[in-house]
Amino acid sequence: MSEDLEKITNDEQVILHENEAEDPSLSEAIVLPGYDTVSEQKVIKSVKDVFKGFDYTAGISLGFADTEGLAEYTRNTMDDIKAVSKATRVNQIYHKAAVLSRFWYLSDAINTALSKGEYGTNAVNKLATSLHKSVPYIYHLRAVATRLSVVDCFLLGTRDLDTSHLRKLAQVKDDTVRGAIIQAFLKEYSDTSDPEVAVRAKKQFVAAVNSNLNTTAIELGTSDPLHGGSEIEVSEEYSEMSSQLQLWTNIAKKASNGDAVDAFVKASESFYITDETPDAEDRLSDIQERAQDLRNLLDAVKAAADSIQREIDSLTGVEVTKKEE
């Protein structure tokens, strides 16, 4: 692997969640029907389209000599439903696998094109600008092609992962570790018989990826080092400001995570200690001392945030300075 591909960045690195959504640019909203657009006639047509030969009126008018006749009708209907449900699920699974495979082919096309070095300097930055993506995102795409195989992506797709999972998985630097994460996930989630197994397997996969994410940073320059260009800084001041903005953006994302805040509030509201708790007084004292330490830290964070916000506001007044001859 090219040494430059080790520069996969943590500039845009957000902790992966087991329910992480698909990349917004790859998702298309589907307008769901409501009572104003659906009639019983439409429902009957929809069912007939799926269940060939279905005729509800005929089914009822047959009459049943006894309960066994009704039971047989019920069993046959449930078998039909099971067969169509399975076919639908299989179709969804393999469509999702095809989606993630196509994403790998896209990543490979981008990596191959940029590796040839035919687009001049700063090609990655130009591509990112054209796509309205960040430079790190382009490097993440290239890593999918170089660190994962199309078979990896296909198999992960059958387990209902998304392209966001692939991009984060590709940031795991060690080939052996990355392969072990994939193998463990595939082994744990080998069929769809138990939904709880699927949920658990995804959580374990996400935890494994998060604990092994590559944290090597990349310098954002005006050249594209991936095809041999030299690294030329825009300017020392620009690089430092860009780095600080990214650093504090990452910190703010974590601090403002709504789920984390809700979890803390819920835990706090539910917290109590009874005298049956071992060393109850000591345990309570420990919690209260740590809570006060956190309170002091948050006060410091607020003060720091105020200072940073003032400087952010001042950036709006910065203009390009004409260099004196």
N, C-alpha and C positions, 0 to 999 in steps of 0.2 A: 504494500500500500504506500502511496506517495506520502512522504513525510509531512507535506503540507496538509494532508487530510487529517492529521492529528490535531488540527487547529479547530475542531468542532467546538463551538463556543458555549459558554454558560450565560452569555449576554441575554439570551432569550429563554433561558432554562427555567421552566416553571415545573414544580413538582407534579408528577403524573398522578392522576386519580383513576380509580378503577372504572368510574362512569364518565371518563373524559369524552367529550363530544368530538365528532368529526371536525376536521378543519372547516371553518365557516365557508371558505371559498370553494369547497368541494361539496357543500350541502345545498340542497334545493328544497325550499319550503313546499309542502303539499297542503293545499286547502282541503280541509275535511268537510264532509257534507253535514247539513243540518236538517231539521224538520221541514224547512222551507223548500228543500230541493229533493227530498226523498218521499216517494209514495209507495203504497203496497204493491202496485204494479211494477215499479222499478225493482223492488226487493225480489219479487217472484222471478223477474227476468234475470237478475243477478244470480240467484240460486240455480236457475236452469242453465245458465252459462257455465257454471262450475260443475254442477251435478247433472251430467247428460242423462236425459230420459226422466228427469224428475217431474212428477205431476202430483201436486198436493191433493187436488180434488179427486183424482183417480184413487189415490191412496186411501182417502177417507171413505169413499163410496164403495170400496171393496167389501167392507163389512168384515167382521171377524167372528167366526163361529164360536170361539171361546177365547180365554185369556192366553192360551198358548199361541193362537194365531196372532194376537196383538204382540206377544212377546217376540215372536219370530220377526214380525215387521220392525219392531224396535231394534232387535239385534242387527238386522240387515242394514237399517238406517245408520246405526252407530258405527258399523263396519265401514260404510260409505264415508261417513264423516272422518273417521280415523284415517282412512286411506288418503282423502283429499288434504287433511291437515298435515299428514306426513309429507305428501308431495309438495305442498306449499312450503313447509319448513326446509325440505331438501333444496328446493329452488332458491329460497332466501339464502341458505348457507353457501351454495355454490356461486350465487350472484355476488355475495359479499367477498368470497374468495377471489373472484374475478376482479372485483374493484381494487383490492389490495395488490393483486398481481399487476394490474394496469398501472397502479401507482409506482410499483417498482420499475416497470418499463419506462415510465416517464422520468424517474430519477436516473436511470441508466442513460437515457438519451441526453439529459442535461449534463451529466457527468462526462459522458463521452465527447459531447460537443465542446464543452469548456476545456477539457484536457488537451484537445488538439491545438489550442492556442491560436486559433485563426481569427479571433475577434478583438485582438489588440489588448492593450492594458485596461485594467479596471472593468473587465467583462462581467465579473460577478456583481459588482455594484450597479452596472448599467442594467443587467438582467433583473436585479432586485427592484430597481426603480421602475422598470417597465411593468413588472408584475404587481407593483404596490406591495411588495414584501420586504422584510428586512434582509440584510446580508447574511446574518446567521441562519435564516430560514433556508437560503439557497445551499449553504454548507450542510445543513441537516438533510436536505434532499439528496445531495451527493453521497452522504454517508449511508443512506438507505441502500443505494446501489452497490457501494463498495464493501459494506459490512454485513449486509443481509443478502440472501439469495432469493430469486423469484419463488422458489419452492417454500422457503421460510415464510414469505409473505402470503402465499396461497394457503398454507396450513394454519397460519395465525388468523387469516380471514375466515376460515371455516369455524373458528372459535369466536367469531363476532367481535374481533378487535377492530380498531379504526386506524386510519393513516397517522393520526397523532401518536398512537402507541408505537407505530413503526419508527417514526422520527425520534422518539425518546429512546427506544431500544437501540437504535443505531448510534446513540451517543455513549453507549457502554463500550469502552475502549478495548478491553481484554476479550480476544476471540473466544477463549475457553470459557470464560464466565458468561459471555453473551450466549454461546451455544448451550451451556448448561441451563440458563434461564428458559430458553426456548424448549429444550427437551423436558424439563420439569413441568412446564405448563402443558405441553401436549400430553404427557403421561397422566397428569392429574385430570385433565379435561378431555377424556377420550371418547365420550358419547354424550348424548343429550338426555339421558334417562333421569337425571337428578338435577333440577335447576339450582339447588343449593351448592352442589359441587361446582357448577359453572361460576357462581358468584364467588365462592371461596378461591377457586383457581385464579380468577382475575385479580382478586385482592393480593394473592401471593405473588402473582406475576408483577403487578404494579410495585409492590414493596421491594421485590428483588431488583427491578429496574432502578427505582429511586435510590437504593442503597449503593448502586454501582455506576451512577451517572458520571461520565467524564466531565471534569471541571476545568479542563485546559482552556484558557481564554485565547481569543484571537485579536490581533491588532487590526483595526479597521483602516486600511490604507487606500491609496488611489490606484494601486496596481493589483493585478490578479496573480498572486504567487503560485497558484495551482498549475499554471502552465509555464513556470519559469521566470515570471516577472519579478523584479526586485521590489521589496517592500518600501514604499515611499510614504512617509507620513504626510497627511494633509498639512498639519502643523502641530507643534507640541501642545499649544493651547487648545486646539480643536480636539485632539486625541484625549487630553485630560478631561475636558468638559464632557465629551461623549462618554467616556468611561464612568465619570461620576454620575451622570444622568442615568446610565444603565444600572449602575450599582444601586442607587436609591430607588429606582423604579422596581427592581427586584425585591428590595426590602419592603417597599410600600405594598406591593402585591401580596406578600405574605402577611403583613400586619393587618391588611384590610380584608382578608379572607372572611367572608360572611359566615361560612360554615364553621370556621374555627372560633369565631366570636360567639356564635349561637351555642356551640358545644361548651364553651367556658361558662356562659351565662346559665345554661341548663345545669351544669355540674355545681355551680355556686348556689343556685336556687334550691337544689336538692340536697345540699350538704348538711349533715349533722353527725354528731358522735354521741353514742350512749355510754353509760358507765359500764356496759358489758364489753366494750371494746378494750382489748389488751392495751395497757399503758395509755388509757384514754386521755389523760391530762397532757402527757408528753406529746401524743399524736396531735392533739388540738393546738398545742403551743407551736409545734413544728409548722403546721398549716398556716397559722396566723403570722409567724415570723416570715415565712416564704411569701405570703400574700403582701406583707408590708414591703419586703424587698422588691417585689414586682411593682408595687404602687410607686416606689421611689424611682424605679427604672422608667416607668411610663411617664412620670413627671419630666424626667430628663429627655425622653423621646419627644414629648410635646414641645419642650423648649427647642430641641434640635429641629423639629418640624417647622416651627415658626421661623427660625433662621433660614432654613432652606426655602420655604415658601417666599420669603422676602427676596431672596436671590433669584428665584425663578421668575418672580414678577419683574425684576430688574432686567432679565434677559430680553424681555420684549422691547426694551429700549435700545438694545445693541444694534449698531449699524456697521456695515462694511467700512473699515478704515482705509483710506487711500494712503498707500505707502509713499513717503516723501522721497523724491529723487536725490 
